[in-house]
Amino acid sequence: MKGWRLILAVFAGLLFLSMVLTRFQVAAPAALRAGVAPVTRLSVTAADNVRRAYVTLMQDRDQSAQVKELQKENDLLKQRTELLSREVGRLKQVLVITTTQAPNALAIAQVIGVDPSPLQARLDLNRGARDGVRVHMPVTVPAGLVGQVVSVAPGQSTVLALVDPESVVGVTLQGNRGGRGVAHGTPPDRLRAEFSRGVPIRVGDVLVTNSQGGVFPVGIPVGRVEEVLPMGPNDISRTVIVKPAVDVGVVEDVTILEGL
């Protein structure tokens, strides 16, 4: 601090001397110019550095604002991309279902709620009477049958999933192998199907819907036989345990089909 004061004092003295001398001669002596020049250069350099620092600060501030704006635009684009990707996935789902299960798809619906009870399996959808949804409409995904609509409100509906204890669906062996049976929901995540004693059903067989009950289109995958229970001498039916084709606990989007 003292050094700066000394420099400024010297500068002021030289400047004063220069002003006095200029009254007596046009140009300042070379010695005086030589003495003042370092201080002048120092002042100019300091001012230039301050100017550059200010310009840099303003540029950094502008760049920070631009970076924040670009980040917002990037986040918005990501959200739009995710929405478009999900919509493409839904359209692909409808295409698969209409070509492999049933041509009469009504709408894609999003699962917005799951019954927390371990003894029930019901899903709430964001489609209702305003969208044309009615009771008994089948609900499915590309992997297989989910269940059927059991209640409808204006803006949402409830689906009874296959593994719910109140669920009943007619089934048969895939591949036109015959055998008509009935599958009941067995919480938390299995089905129990009964066939006549003579049906040659084995572990690994795939069960699909049949026309029994007039609710579900024929041929939609229901599940795969996981166990064939032993039969007693007086049993007239064969019971099998079935793993559903669809895990309703992870389903996000489903397709609602028009009733038969």
ZAMARGU-4260 file (C-alpha; in steps of 0.2 Angstrom, whole numbers, plus 5000, padded with zeros to 4 digits):
<rodrens>
0) 5000/5000/5000 | 5014/5012/5005 | 5023/5008/4988 | 5008/5013/4978 | 5006/5029/4988
5) 5024/5033/4984 | 5022/5030/4965 | 5007/5041/4965 | 5016/5055/4974 | 5031/5054/4962
10) 5019/5054/4947 | 5009/5069/4954 | 5026/5078/4957 | 5032/5074/4939 | 5016/5079/4932
15) 5016/5096/4941 | 5034/5099/4936 | 5029/5095/4918 | 5015/5108/4918 | 5026/5121/4925
20) 5040/5118/4912 | 5027/5118/4898 | 5024/5136/4902 | 5042/5139/4897 | 5045/5127/4883
25) 5034/5118/4870 | 5040/5100/4873 | 5044/5092/4889 | 5063/5088/4892 | 5067/5070/4887
30) 5072/5066/4904 | 5055/5071/4911 | 5046/5061/4897 | 5057/5046/4901 | 5053/5047/4920
35) 5034/5049/4917 | 5033/5036/4904 | 5034/5020/4915 | 5020/5027/4926 | 5010/5031/4911
40) 5012/5014/4904 | 5008/5006/4921 | 4992/5016/4922 | 4987/5012/4904 | 4991/4993/4907
45) 4980/4993/4923 | 4966/5002/4914 | 4967/4989/4900 | 4967/4975/4912 | 4952/4981/4921
50) 4943/4983/4905 | 4947/4966/4899 | 4942/4959/4916 | 4925/4967/4915 | 4922/4961/4897
55) 4927/4944/4902 | 4915/4945/4917 | 4901/4950/4906 | 4904/4937/4893 | 4905/4923/4907
60) 4888/4930/4913 | 4880/4929/4896 | 4887/4912/4893 | 4880/4905/4910 | 4863/4912/4905
65) 4865/4903/4888 | 4870/4887/4896 | 4855/4887/4908 | 4843/4891/4893 | 4851/4877/4883
70) 4849/4865/4898 | 4830/4870/4899 | 4828/4866/4881 | 4837/4850/4882 | 4826/4844/4896
75) 4811/4849/4887 | 4817/4839/4872 | 4820/4824/4882 | 4803/4824/4889 | 4795/4826/4872
80) 4806/4812/4866 | 4801/4801/4880 | 4782/4804/4877 | 4785/4801/4858 | 4794/4785/4862
85) 4780/4779/4874 | 4767/4783/4861 | 4776/4773/4848 | 4777/4759/4860 | 4758/4760/4862
90) 4755/4760/4844 | 4766/4745/4841 | 4757/4736/4855 | 4740/4739/4847 | 4747/4733/4830
95) 4754/4717/4838 | 4737/4714/4847 | 4726/4717/4832 | 4737/4706/4821 | 4739/4691/4833
100) 4725/4692/4846 | 4710/4702/4840 | 4706/4715/4827 | 4694/4725/4838 | 4705/4735/4849
105) 4695/4750/4857 | 4709/4760/4865 | 4726/4760/4874 | 4724/4763/4893 | 4737/4767/4907
110) 4737/4758/4923 | 4735/4771/4936 | 4732/4760/4952 | 4734/4743/4959 | 4724/4735/4973
115) 4736/4733/4987 | 4727/4718/4994 | 4737/4702/4992 | 4721/4692/4990 | 4715/4702/4975
120) 4722/4707/4959 | 4713/4722/4951 | 4720/4737/4941 | 4713/4754/4939 | 4714/4762/4921
125) 4713/4780/4915 | 4699/4775/4902 | 4681/4775/4906 | 4663/4777/4900 | 4668/4793/4891
130) 4680/4783/4880 | 4668/4769/4876 | 4673/4757/4889 | 4660/4745/4896 | 4659/4731/4908
135) 4666/4714/4902 | 4677/4721/4889 | 4693/4710/4888 | 4710/4718/4893 | 4726/4712/4886
140) 4744/4715/4881 | 4755/4708/4868 | 4761/4694/4880 | 4744/4688/4884 | 4727/4691/4893
145) 4726/4703/4908 | 4708/4701/4913 | 4692/4710/4910 | 4683/4726/4915 | 4672/4724/4930
150) 4667/4742/4934 | 4666/4758/4924 | 4666/4776/4929 | 4666/4791/4917 | 4685/4794/4917
155) 4692/4777/4923 | 4688/4758/4925 | 4693/4743/4935 | 4700/4727/4928 | 4698/4710/4936
160) 4715/4702/4933 | 4716/4683/4929 | 4724/4679/4946 | 4710/4687/4956 | 4700/4673/4966
165) 4684/4679/4957 | 4692/4677/4940 | 4686/4663/4928 | 4691/4661/4910 | 4689/4646/4898
170) 4705/4639/4892 | 4711/4626/4879 | 4728/4619/4874 | 4737/4630/4861 | 4739/4623/4844
175) 4722/4615/4841 | 4726/4601/4853 | 4709/4600/4860 | 4703/4600/4878 | 4692/4613/4886
180) 4695/4618/4903 | 4691/4632/4916 | 4705/4642/4925 | 4702/4651/4941 | 4713/4664/4949
185) 4724/4658/4963 | 4732/4673/4973 | 4745/4679/4973 | 4751/4675/4956 | 4745/4658/4949
190) 4730/4650/4940 | 4721/4634/4944 | 4714/4625/4929 | 4703/4610/4927 | 4701/4598/4912
195) 4693/4582/4909 | 4702/4567/4914 | 4706/4562/4897 | 4715/4578/4891 | 4733/4574/4888
200) 4740/4590/4896 | 4758/4591/4902 | 4770/4603/4910 | 4775/4617/4898 | 4759/4617/4888
205) 4753/4634/4884 | 4734/4638/4888 | 4724/4650/4877 | 4707/4657/4879 | 4692/4648/4871
210) 4674/4654/4867 | 4667/4648/4884 | 4657/4662/4892 | 4657/4673/4876 | 4669/4686/4884
215) 4686/4683/4877 | 4692/4681/4859 | 4698/4664/4855 | 4717/4660/4856 | 4724/4674/4867
220) 4738/4667/4878 | 4733/4664/4896 | 4748/4655/4904 | 4759/4640/4904 | 4757/4624/4914
225) 4769/4624/4928 | 4763/4608/4937 | 4750/4594/4934 | 4743/4588/4951 | 4741/4569/4955
230) 4724/4562/4951 | 4715/4550/4963 | 4706/4535/4957 | 4689/4543/4959 | 4694/4560/4951
235) 4684/4565/4936 | 4695/4580/4931 | 4713/4584/4930 | 4720/4599/4939 | 4735/4609/4934
240) 4744/4625/4941 | 4747/4638/4928 | 4759/4652/4928 | 4751/4667/4919 | 4758/4674/4903
245) 4757/4692/4910 | 4763/4698/4927 | 4750/4711/4931 | 4761/4719/4944 | 4773/4726/4931
250) 4760/4731/4918 | 4760/4749/4913 | 4749/4751/4897 | 4736/4739/4892 | 4724/4737/4877
255) 4705/4737/4879 | 4696/4726/4867 | 4678/4728/4860 | 4667/4715/4868 | 4662/4700/4857
</rodrens>
